[in-house]
Amino acid sequence: MIKETNFQHLTKLYQSYISEISWNQEPTSLYEPFDYIMQQQGKKIRPLSLLLSYGLFSDTLTAALPAAYGLELFHNFTLIHDDIMDQAALRRGKPTVHQKYGESSAILSGDAMLLESLQMILKAAGPRNAITRLFINSGIEVCRGQAMDMDFENSQSVRLQEYLQMIEKKTSVLLGCCLQIGAMLADQPEKTCNTLYQIGLNLGNAFKIQDDLYGDSTSFGKTRGGDLIQRKKTILILTLLEDFDQKGQQEILAHYQKQRTPQEQLAFYEDILDRHDIKNRARHTFEDYCNRCYSEIKNLDLNEHGMQQLTQFVSLVLNRNY
């Protein structure tokens, strides 16, 4: 059992590992975008969660590093393609890959990154077939979540439950996959692996809902009220729609899409959300997912140190204190 499984220790180990990886390959038009996006300052929650999960049951983390990097490659592949679909100009404060290298190069580099991520997963020791199946199935779920997200942009009848299903597929499934693969690499029983997967789902859902709720904080890297100004269908708007019949929902959505200045849009909807106590109601949903995480942790057969490390990990992610 490793003595210190915390973000600082895991980050240092992971950064040391990836510093030895070079994408200085030919053709440069294919591989230069790899380095560009992989060297950007992201949260690295997915590889760190895999390493933490593995470290709960193993004395050394070395064997889990290739899979951890593979999952981060996959995550960044999804970001490249998401940014193309969203026509996003910036990612982590820098030009997106398609803005810097062109759309065709970005698509092709994203495709190659997906395949390279699978190569890294296949380097993992342990139940390789089962791990690969989980990785592929999780990737398919991420694609389904992205498709749902795009469909929601033009839909006039999105339900809150559908939104929760979408964020679980698009965001949370991959986090669950990372935690489960960590346990699988450590040769843990199926019950333990499945429990860690559920922790990842609940943590991912809480993490995304937290963005919707508190995304006006500078620590979240978002503009105050940015989602309302951009007219996104977040948990706040969809919780509000639950209070209305179909006609009322259509009227709310029509008002939501109406052209206003950013200041007018923000003031208009913050007033409606306050009058319907929406933020408190959405906060209850957030807290429910948090409580599910902590309850699932108690179901694991871990010693006190392991319980503390996993609980601390969940708290750090939710507090963005890393």
C-alpha positions in Angstrom: 0.0 0.0 0.0 1.5 3.3 -1.0 2.0 5.7 2.0 0.9 9.0 0.2 -1.8 8.9 -2.4 -2.6 12.6 -2.9 -2.9 14.9 -5.9 0.6 16.3 -5.3 2.3 12.9 -5.2 0.2 11.5 -8.1 0.7 14.6 -10.2 4.5 14.6 -9.7 4.7 10.9 -10.7 2.4 11.4 -13.7 4.2 14.5 -15.0 7.5 12.6 -14.7 6.1 9.8 -16.8 4.7 11.9 -19.5 7.8 14.1 -19.7 9.5 11.0 -21.3 6.8 10.7 -24.0 7.6 12.4 -27.3 5.3 12.9 -30.2 8.1 14.1 -32.4 7.1 11.8 -35.2 6.4 12.1 -38.9 4.3 13.5 -40.4 4.5 16.5 -38.1 1.1 17.7 -39.4 -0.4 14.6 -37.7 1.6 14.5 -34.4 2.4 18.2 -33.6 -1.2 18.8 -32.4 -0.7 15.9 -29.9 2.0 17.8 -28.2 0.1 21.1 -28.4 -3.0 19.9 -26.6 -1.4 17.4 -24.2 1.0 20.0 -22.9 -1.7 22.4 -22.0 -2.6 22.9 -18.3 -5.7 20.7 -17.8 -7.0 19.3 -14.5 -5.8 15.7 -15.3 -8.6 14.3 -13.1 -8.9 11.2 -15.2 -5.4 9.9 -15.2 -5.0 10.9 -11.5 -8.2 9.1 -10.6 -6.9 5.9 -12.3 -3.6 6.1 -10.4 -5.3 6.8 -7.1 -7.7 3.8 -7.6 -4.8 1.5 -8.5 -2.7 2.9 -5.5 -5.5 1.9 -3.1 -4.5 -1.7 -3.6 -0.9 -1.7 -4.8 2.5 -0.7 -3.5 3.7 0.8 -6.8 2.0 2.9 -9.4 4.3 2.3 -12.3 2.2 -0.5 -13.9 -0.8 1.9 -14.1 0.9 4.8 -15.8 0.4 3.7 -19.5 -3.3 3.2 -19.0 -3.6 6.5 -17.1 -1.9 8.3 -20.0 -4.1 6.5 -22.5 -7.3 7.7 -20.8 -6.0 11.3 -20.9 -5.2 10.9 -24.6 -8.7 9.7 -25.2 -10.2 12.6 -23.2 -8.2 15.1 -25.3 -9.2 13.5 -28.5 -12.8 14.2 -27.5 -11.9 17.8 -26.7 -10.4 18.3 -30.2 -13.5 17.0 -31.9 -15.9 18.8 -29.5 -14.2 22.1 -30.2 -14.7 21.5 -34.0 -18.4 20.8 -33.5 -18.8 23.8 -31.2 -16.6 26.0 -33.5 -14.8 27.0 -30.3 -12.0 29.5 -30.7 -10.2 28.9 -27.4 -9.5 25.9 -25.1 -7.7 26.5 -21.7 -7.0 30.1 -22.8 -5.2 29.0 -26.1 -6.4 28.7 -29.7 -8.2 25.4 -30.2 -6.4 22.7 -32.3 -8.6 23.4 -35.4 -8.0 27.1 -35.1 -4.2 26.6 -34.9 -3.7 23.8 -37.4 -6.9 23.8 -39.5 -10.0 21.7 -39.3 -8.8 18.8 -41.5 -5.6 18.4 -39.6 -7.5 18.6 -36.3 -9.9 15.9 -37.3 -7.2 13.6 -38.5 -5.0 14.2 -35.4 -8.0 13.5 -33.2 -8.6 10.2 -35.0 -5.0 9.2 -34.5 -5.1 10.2 -30.9 -8.0 7.9 -30.3 -6.1 5.0 -31.8 -2.9 5.9 -29.9 -4.9 5.9 -26.7 -6.0 2.4 -27.4 -2.4 1.4 -28.0 -1.6 2.7 -24.5 -4.5 0.8 -22.9 -3.2 -2.4 -24.6 0.1 -1.9 -22.8 -1.5 -2.4 -19.5 -0.9 -5.5 -17.5 -3.8 -7.3 -16.0 -7.1 -8.4 -17.6 -6.4 -6.8 -20.9 -9.5 -8.0 -22.7 -11.9 -6.9 -20.0 -10.1 -3.5 -19.7 -10.2 -2.9 -23.4 -14.0 -3.8 -23.5 -14.6 -1.3 -20.7 -12.6 1.4 -22.5 -14.4 0.9 -25.8 -17.9 0.7 -24.2 -17.1 3.9 -22.3 -15.9 5.6 -25.5 -19.2 4.7 -27.2 -21.2 6.2 -24.2 -19.2 9.4 -24.5 -20.1 9.7 -28.1 -23.8 9.0 -27.3 -23.6 11.8 -24.7 -22.1 14.2 -27.2 -24.9 13.4 -29.7 -27.5 14.0 -27.0 -25.9 17.3 -26.1 -26.0 18.4 -29.7 -29.6 17.3 -30.1 -30.6 19.3 -27.0 -29.3 22.6 -28.6 -32.3 22.7 -30.9 -34.8 20.7 -28.9 -37.8 22.4 -27.3 -38.7 19.5 -25.0 -35.5 18.6 -23.1 -36.4 17.0 -19.7 -34.2 17.3 -16.6 -33.8 13.6 -16.4 -32.6 13.5 -20.0 -30.0 16.2 -19.2 -28.8 14.1 -16.2 -28.4 11.1 -18.5 -26.5 13.2 -21.0 -23.9 14.5 -18.6 -23.5 11.0 -17.2 -22.6 9.7 -20.6 -20.6 12.7 -21.8 -18.6 13.4 -18.6 -19.1 10.9 -15.9 -18.7 7.5 -17.7 -15.1 8.2 -18.5 -14.3 9.1 -14.8 -16.0 5.9 -13.7 -14.0 4.0 -16.4 -10.8 5.4 -14.9 -11.6 4.4 -11.4 -12.7 0.9 -12.5 -9.6 0.3 -14.7 -7.4 1.2 -11.7 -9.0 -1.4 -9.6 -9.0 -4.0 -12.5 -5.2 -3.4 -13.0 -4.8 -4.2 -9.3 -6.7 -7.4 -9.8 -9.6 -6.5 -7.5 -12.9 -8.4 -7.3 -15.7 -7.4 -9.6 -17.8 -6.0 -6.8 -14.9 -3.6 -5.9 -14.4 -2.6 -9.5 -18.1 -1.9 -10.0 -18.4 0.2 -6.8 -15.5 2.4 -7.9 -17.2 2.8 -11.3 -20.4 4.0 -9.5 -18.3 6.4 -7.5 -16.9 7.8 -10.7 -20.4 8.2 -12.2 -21.7 10.1 -9.1 -18.6 12.2 -8.8 -18.7 13.1 -12.5 -22.4 14.1 -12.3 -21.7 16.2 -9.2 -18.7 17.8 -10.9 -20.7 18.9 -13.9 -23.7 20.1 -11.9 -21.3 22.1 -9.8 -20.1 23.9 -13.0 -23.8 24.8 -13.7 -24.3 26.1 -10.2 -21.1 27.8 -9.4 -19.6 28.6 -12.8 -19.7 32.3 -12.1 -16.6 31.9 -9.8 -13.3 32.9 -11.3 -11.8 29.8 -9.7 -13.9 27.8 -12.2 -12.4 29.6 -15.2 -15.8 30.8 -16.4 -17.5 34.2 -17.0 -20.2 35.0 -14.4 -23.5 33.8 -15.8 -21.8 32.7 -19.0 -24.1 29.7 -19.5 -27.2 31.9 -19.1 -25.7 34.5 -21.5 -24.9 31.8 -24.0 -28.5 30.4 -23.6 -27.3 26.9 -22.7 -29.7 24.3 -21.3 -28.1 23.6 -18.0 -29.6 22.1 -14.8 -30.8 25.6 -13.8 -33.0 26.2 -16.8 -34.2 22.6 -17.0 -35.1 22.6 -13.3 -37.1 25.8 -13.9 -38.9 24.1 -16.8 -40.1 21.4 -14.4 -42.5 24.0 -12.9 -44.4 24.6 -16.1 -46.7 22.6 -18.5 -45.7 22.1 -22.1 -47.0 25.5 -23.2 -45.2 27.3 -20.4 -42.0 25.5 -21.2 -42.2 26.6 -24.8 -42.8 30.2 -23.7 -39.8 30.1 -21.3 -37.5 28.7 -24.0 -38.7 31.3 -26.5 -37.9 34.0 -24.0 -34.6 32.3 -23.3 -33.6 32.6 -26.9 -34.7 36.1 -27.3 -32.0 38.6 -28.3 -30.9 40.7 -25.4 -27.6 42.3 -24.2 -25.6 40.0 -22.0 -26.4 42.1 -19.0 -30.2 42.1 -19.7 -30.2 38.3 -20.3 -28.3 37.7 -17.0 -30.5 40.0 -15.0 -33.8 38.7 -16.5 -33.0 35.0 -15.8 -31.3 35.4 -12.5 -34.5 37.1 -11.3 -36.7 34.2 -12.5 -34.3 31.6 -11.0 -34.4 33.4 -7.7 -38.2 33.6 -7.7 -38.5 29.9 -8.2 -35.7 29.0 -5.8 -34.0 27.1 -8.6 -30.4 27.3 -7.3 -31.4 25.7 -4.0 -33.3 22.9 -5.8 -30.4 22.2 -8.1 -28.0 22.3 -5.2 -30.0 19.5 -3.6 -29.4 17.4 -6.8 -25.7 18.2 -6.5 -25.6 17.2 -2.8 -27.5 14.0 -3.6 -24.7 12.9 -6.0 -22.1 13.9 -3.4 -23.8 11.8 -0.8 -24.0 8.9 -3.2 -20.2 9.1 -3.6 -19.5 9.0 0.1 -22.0 6.2 0.6 -20.4 4.1 -2.1 -17.0 4.6 -0.5 -18.3 3.1 2.7 -19.2 0.0 0.7 -15.6 -0.7 -0.3 -13.4 -3.1 1.7 -10.7 -0.6 2.4 -8.6 0.1 5.5 -8.8 3.4 7.2 -6.0 4.9 5.2 -7.6 3.9 1.9 -11.0 5.3 3.0 -9.3 8.6 3.9 -7.5 8.8 0.6 -10.5 8.1 -1.5 -12.7 10.5 0.5 -10.1 13.2 0.2 -9.9 12.7 -3.5 -13.7 13.2 -3.9 -13.5 16.3 -1.7 -10.6 17.7 -3.5 -12.3 17.3 -6.9 -15.5 18.8 -5.7 -13.7 21.7 -4.0 -11.5 22.2 -7.0 -8.6 22.4 -4.5 -5.8 20.8 -6.5 
